Amino acid sequence: MQEIKINREDKDLAAACAEGNKRAQFELFERTKNKMFGLCLRFSGSRSEAEDLLQEGFIRVFRDIGHYRGSGSLEGWIRRIFIRTAIEDYHKRKNKLQASALDLPIPDFYLPDDFDPDDSESVIDILHKLPPGYRAVLNLAVLEEKSHEEIGRELGITPSASRSQLTRAKAFLKKIIQKTLLLI
């Protein structure tokens, strides 16, 4: 049987947050807000949607923090909550859309002249141009390293639809790069 290692510092911080200690909650928020906002930006369609996701994610973190048991990092536990929150948000938005993301044409879009691939905001701006289904699959497959079977379960699509949306997302990004290179 594998021994579970307890991270005492994380467990103590989580316990203090669960007890309503405002200082501990602020410390946890400050420690994780930037990484979680980056995750929210990748999944959302805009900065304001990302801010809404960040708020919803932290509401859930502080609501459920008493369930953290100290096995594994607290940041990893929080990250999983944020990913679930982003996926639930994706489902809500998907249900509001009439057209399937698979049927959307690839829009005309060029990389801006000041695009910097090392600048995370430039990259996020490009991700925001992707249809929501493409963006969700790309994030889960490439950045979260999930299998198409896992993505299918989480997004309520088939593994083949996940593969198709990932292929289309890559084609979208490739088309942007090719169009931009032709203009240089």
C-alpha positions as CSV (number, residue, x, y, z in Angstrom):
1,M,0.0,0.0,0.0
2,Q,1.3,3.4,-1.0
3,E,1.9,5.9,1.9
4,I,0.0,9.2,1.5
5,K,2.2,12.1,2.2
6,I,0.5,15.0,4.1
7,N,1.6,18.5,3.3
8,R,1.2,20.0,6.8
9,E,1.6,23.6,5.8
10,D,-1.1,23.4,3.1
11,K,-3.4,21.4,5.5
12,D,-3.0,24.0,8.2
13,L,-3.7,26.9,5.8
14,A,-6.7,25.1,4.4
15,A,-8.0,24.4,7.9
16,A,-7.6,28.1,8.9
17,C,-9.5,29.1,5.7
18,A,-12.3,26.6,6.5
19,E,-12.6,28.2,10.0
20,G,-13.2,31.6,8.3
21,N,-9.8,33.1,9.1
22,K,-9.7,36.1,6.7
23,R,-5.9,36.4,6.9
24,A,-5.5,32.8,5.8
25,Q,-8.1,33.2,3.0
26,F,-6.3,36.3,1.8
27,E,-2.9,34.5,1.9
28,L,-4.4,31.6,-0.1
29,F,-6.0,33.9,-2.6
30,E,-2.8,35.9,-3.1
31,R,-0.7,32.8,-3.4
32,T,-2.8,31.3,-6.2
33,K,-4.8,34.1,-7.9
34,N,-2.3,34.7,-10.8
35,K,-2.0,31.1,-11.8
36,M,-5.8,30.5,-11.5
37,F,-6.5,33.7,-13.5
38,G,-4.2,32.4,-16.3
39,L,-6.1,29.2,-16.3
40,C,-9.4,31.1,-16.5
41,L,-8.1,33.3,-19.3
42,R,-7.2,30.2,-21.4
43,F,-10.7,28.7,-21.0
44,S,-12.8,31.9,-21.3
45,G,-13.7,33.9,-24.4
46,S,-12.7,37.2,-22.9
47,R,-11.0,38.9,-19.9
48,S,-14.4,39.7,-18.3
49,E,-15.5,36.1,-18.6
50,A,-12.1,35.0,-17.1
51,E,-12.7,37.4,-14.2
52,D,-16.2,35.9,-13.6
53,L,-14.6,32.4,-13.7
54,L,-12.0,33.5,-11.2
55,Q,-14.6,34.7,-8.8
56,E,-16.8,31.6,-9.2
57,G,-13.7,29.4,-8.7
58,F,-12.7,31.1,-5.5
59,I,-16.2,31.0,-4.2
60,R,-16.1,27.2,-4.7
61,V,-12.6,26.9,-3.2
62,F,-13.6,28.6,0.0
63,R,-16.9,26.8,0.1
64,D,-15.2,23.4,-0.2
65,I,-11.9,24.0,1.4
66,G,-12.9,21.9,4.4
67,H,-12.7,18.8,2.1
68,Y,-9.0,19.3,1.4
69,R,-7.2,16.4,3.3
70,G,-3.6,17.5,2.8
71,S,-2.6,14.7,0.3
72,G,-1.1,16.4,-2.7
73,S,-0.6,20.1,-3.0
74,L,-3.3,22.6,-2.1
75,E,-2.6,24.4,-5.4
76,G,-3.3,21.2,-7.3
77,W,-6.5,20.7,-5.4
78,I,-7.5,24.3,-6.2
79,R,-6.5,23.9,-9.9
80,R,-8.9,20.9,-10.2
81,I,-11.7,23.0,-8.8
82,F,-11.0,25.8,-11.3
83,I,-10.8,23.3,-14.2
84,R,-14.2,21.8,-13.2
85,T,-15.6,25.4,-12.9
86,A,-14.3,26.3,-16.4
87,I,-15.8,23.1,-17.9
88,E,-19.2,23.7,-16.2
89,D,-19.1,27.3,-17.6
90,Y,-18.3,25.8,-21.0
91,H,-21.4,23.6,-20.8
92,K,-23.6,26.5,-19.9
93,R,-22.3,28.6,-22.8
94,K,-22.5,25.6,-25.2
95,N,-26.1,25.1,-24.3
96,K,-26.8,28.7,-25.1
97,L,-25.3,28.4,-28.6
98,Q,-27.5,27.4,-31.4
99,A,-24.8,26.3,-33.8
100,S,-22.4,23.6,-32.9
101,A,-18.7,24.6,-32.6
102,L,-18.0,21.9,-35.2
103,D,-20.1,23.8,-37.8
104,L,-18.5,27.2,-37.3
105,P,-16.3,28.4,-40.1
106,I,-12.8,29.4,-39.3
107,P,-13.0,33.2,-39.1
108,D,-10.6,35.5,-41.0
109,F,-8.0,36.6,-38.5
110,Y,-4.4,37.7,-38.7
111,L,-1.8,37.9,-36.0
112,P,-1.4,41.6,-35.0
113,D,1.8,43.3,-36.1
114,D,2.8,43.6,-32.4
115,F,2.2,39.9,-31.7
116,D,4.8,38.4,-29.3
117,P,4.7,34.6,-28.8
118,D,6.5,35.1,-25.5
119,D,3.9,37.5,-24.2
120,S,1.1,35.5,-22.6
121,E,-1.5,38.2,-23.2
122,S,-0.8,38.0,-27.0
123,V,-1.3,34.2,-26.9
124,I,-4.4,34.5,-24.8
125,D,-5.8,37.0,-27.3
126,I,-5.4,34.4,-30.0
127,L,-7.0,31.7,-27.9
128,H,-10.0,33.9,-27.4
129,K,-10.6,33.9,-31.1
130,L,-11.1,30.1,-31.1
131,P,-14.7,28.9,-30.9
132,P,-15.5,27.7,-27.3
133,G,-15.4,24.0,-28.2
134,Y,-12.1,24.2,-29.9
135,R,-10.6,26.3,-27.0
136,A,-11.9,23.9,-24.4
137,V,-10.5,20.8,-26.2
138,L,-7.2,22.5,-26.9
139,N,-6.7,23.5,-23.3
140,L,-7.6,20.1,-21.9
141,A,-5.6,18.1,-24.5
142,V,-2.5,20.3,-24.8
143,L,-2.2,22.2,-21.6
144,E,-3.8,19.8,-19.1
145,E,-2.6,16.7,-21.0
146,K,-5.9,14.9,-20.9
147,S,-6.8,12.0,-23.2
148,H,-9.6,12.3,-25.7
149,E,-11.6,9.8,-23.7
150,E,-11.2,12.0,-20.5
151,I,-12.0,15.1,-22.5
152,G,-15.1,13.4,-24.0
153,R,-16.4,12.5,-20.5
154,E,-15.7,16.0,-19.2
155,L,-17.2,17.9,-22.1
156,G,-20.0,15.5,-22.9
157,I,-18.7,14.7,-26.4
158,T,-17.4,11.6,-28.0
159,P,-13.6,11.0,-28.1
160,S,-13.8,11.3,-31.9
161,A,-15.4,14.7,-31.6
162,S,-12.6,15.7,-29.2
163,R,-10.0,14.6,-31.7
164,S,-11.9,16.5,-34.5
165,Q,-12.1,19.7,-32.5
166,L,-8.5,19.5,-31.5
167,T,-7.6,19.0,-35.2
168,R,-9.8,22.0,-36.2
169,A,-8.3,24.2,-33.4
170,K,-4.8,23.4,-34.7
171,A,-6.0,24.1,-38.3
172,F,-7.4,27.5,-37.1
173,L,-4.1,28.4,-35.4
174,K,-2.1,27.2,-38.5
175,K,-4.3,29.3,-40.8
176,I,-3.7,32.4,-38.7
177,I,0.1,31.8,-38.8
178,Q,0.1,31.1,-42.5
179,K,-2.0,34.2,-43.4
180,T,0.3,36.3,-41.2
181,L,3.4,35.0,-42.8
182,L,2.0,35.7,-46.3
183,L,1.6,39.4,-45.3
184,I,5.2,39.8,-44.1
